[in-house]
Amino acid sequence: MDLEEIKSLVCDEIERNGDKLISIAKEILKNPEPGFKEFKTAEIVSREFQAFQMPHEKALAITGLKSSLDTGTPGPNIAVIGELDSLKVLGHPYEDKETTAAHACGHHCQIAMMLGVAVGLKATGVLDELAGKITFMAVPAEEYIEVEYRDGLRRSGEIEFLGGKPEFVRLGHFDDVDMAMMTHTSASSNNCKISFGGTNNGLVAKSIKFSGVASHAGGAPHMGVNALNAAMVAMSAIHAQRETYRDQDTIRIHPIITKGGVAVSSVPADVRMETYVRGASIEAFLSASEKVDRALRAGAMAVGGSVDITTLPGYLPIQSNETFLDLYQENAAELVGFENLGRLTHRTGSTDMGDISQLMPVIHPYVEAASGNGHGIDYVIEDYQLAVLTGAKAMAMTVVDLLSEGASNASKIVSENEPPLTKLSYLSLLRSMTKEESFKE
Amino acid sequence: MDSNSLKSKCWEIIDSRADWLVNISKHILQNPEPGFHEFETSKFVSQKLQELGLPHQKGIALTGIKGIIDGGLPGPTIAIIGELDSLRVAGHSHANPETDAAHACGHHCQIGMMLGVVAAFQEIAKNSKIPGKLVFMALPAEEFIDVEYRYGLHKEGQIEFMSGKQEFLNMGAFDDVDMAVMAHTSKIEEGKFSIGGTSNGHVVKYVRFIGKASHAGGSPHEGINALQASIVSLNALNTQRETLKNEDTIRIHGIMTKGGVSVSSIPAEVKYEGRVRGGTTEAIADANLKMDRCLRAGALALGCELEIITLPGYMPIKNNPQMSDIFIGNAASLVGDNHVIQKSPTHNSGGSTDMGDLSQIMPVIHPYTGVATGTGHGDDYLVQDYTQGVVNPAKALAGTIVDLLCREDNPANKILSEFLPDYSIKSYLKLQRSRLTEEVYKPK
């Protein structure tokens, strides 16, 4: 078979399973679960792996799954990834009323896309034309939320890192993987259907506790030490630092207060804050993180209280492999037309696909199938054909490009790639970012 | 002559010199000079003392003047004090446009009062034997301002303490004084005369935030913004206000004397002069601790260096009760009972005076004469009634001095024998020296 024949076999098979794949996406949409809690979602994925006769491992990093298709011919192993978790967005139309979990970032389509790629590549005769392996991963917890809860999992030893992919790396699930891809949904930005490339911010996360002394806020405020005022001073100080951030470092610091006192008539003695410190490079966000620490210490110092700062590694900035992207771009153009492709620049959000990109060649394109604001209450997928089927086809066709002809393209990309980090140096970098400090000054 | 006759004589003399005294005060009003800059004011006072033929020392604590009139018989020495210095208040109608110096606190009247008392005492001492002495003092620098300038004088060794009475104590100028009186102007609605109550003590802060300059447009990331540090500090300080007790009458306030030099350069040096006032030593210490940690917090947040110089400020005033009673009697006979207001000893005016320091060492009174409109230390503070502003207080103070020294029941000696000082001059100076601290904070 020539390349075009293989690709059309793959695409036809995805199209033939189209209704099924879209219904899986919608089933997950209606059962949103935040990271490391995706038990129902994992069951759905397991059920579908079984339905497609794909043996798989389960409960990796609590809820993750993994299944491989082996061509039988030696060659690189390509991971196709879907993310299991939802966000939490109060008031989203598909929100779980109890937990406020909602797929306001479109991950439900990723699982369907991943399964779509598997289905397509399992079409009769396709694997015989390819070399190497394809590994399908349903990975938990891409959204870095519920920091306090996850930090609890960390403290009890259930996880070490708070994101799914870093956990997968730590647990060795990427050990035999040579390159990876996934496709995210997004809201249409400039009338494109598929966009790709560009970079993302990396981040560290902080869980902060200001401690003061409670006392009667009316009767004896002089006996109290106001932890809320400490947080307020700290936030003012964080803002006072903003002018010192370079534009190209795209620093983002955006705290929330998760506990701000318990009774208005009592001087707040325990105030909790969570924040990310994001930046375009590891150096930039680590330097900003130091400034944030100074500001937090200053708040506690000013009121005579104390502050505990837990800093946890978040995600690393993403970089896409250009050769890999070129292959993807040709396939995407074939599916939606060259005029409907968009090239991204730098995005200031973050993803743990960034971590994987520091270890191996990756791509992380977007299918622009949604309307509304990402992470907002109005983010809904409008075009499931594009979000699931086209997304799956573009990735499956790219796998064919990579692994056909003895996997020559994949082998070339892997051999030419110079990853900034190895698994060992990656893990030690993340561990070096983990800090638990207490300050009373 | 009995004390009443002596007093009547004093009042006659002061009345006869009323225009002379009022004109002296008005001249000083028109020529305001802030503390330790009162060179012209000092020269002017010296001329007036020469007109009276009174020898005096000059240049004490830079601009201060002191003289003594011996009553001829042994007895206590009472000091009559006038303050030479003005404030600085931009926009005051009598402000010096170059220096912003302005008599927005009415010290110009005090010099008139002091010369009235001096002229009267000189005259009665010529003709009668008075059992005691009058020391007259024109004192510099009651307003604790220009902190950086004064700290410079301190560093150069020109003065050790940064207020007039503190430095007079340090120079030994009060060594021969047993008790002291002066009167201050206040607002008309506070009564023609008022006395009593207390004032805040304070410490004085001279603070420098030291950052790093860089191009504010081109490379703000290479700078360390000392102005931002100071703003974080002052915001932090404001959060502390809820922890200050009402009864401690804490006042924390300051001015920024340097906030950067070019808008296009990240401010690398910010200077702040501040004041921490309170009703008790403990309250001041607590508020001062809060100020210091807030200053450090701003520096820590921005990564600045910080210098905090804390200078010994003033102590709360205590008006001696027996002297106050005598003053009230004299004031009432001049303006009537219903125009003399006695404040409760716990009433705290919120302000501060170095007469407070003196009150911890010897019996003093620091009454007020209500003659001004506007706000004290404001651009609209104007003395409206110079007879009540200068002439009447001179008479009340002269009458008080005559009563203290000449009355048959011998009040001055009685007061002195009963007085329990909180400090001797020596122990006072030792304490004040220990309150001067210099801290350099480098955040880690």
Interface residues (C-beta under 8 A of the other chain):
Chain A: P221 H222 G224 V225 N226 N229 M232 V233 A234 S236 A237 A240 Q241 E243 T244 Y245 R246 K291 R294 A295 R297 A298 G299 M301 A302 V303 G304 E441
Chain B: A216 P220 H221 G223 I224 N225 Q228 A229 I231 V232 S233 N235 A236 L237 T239 Q240 E242 T243 L244 K245 K290 R293 C294 R296 A297 G298 L300 A301 L302 G303 P443
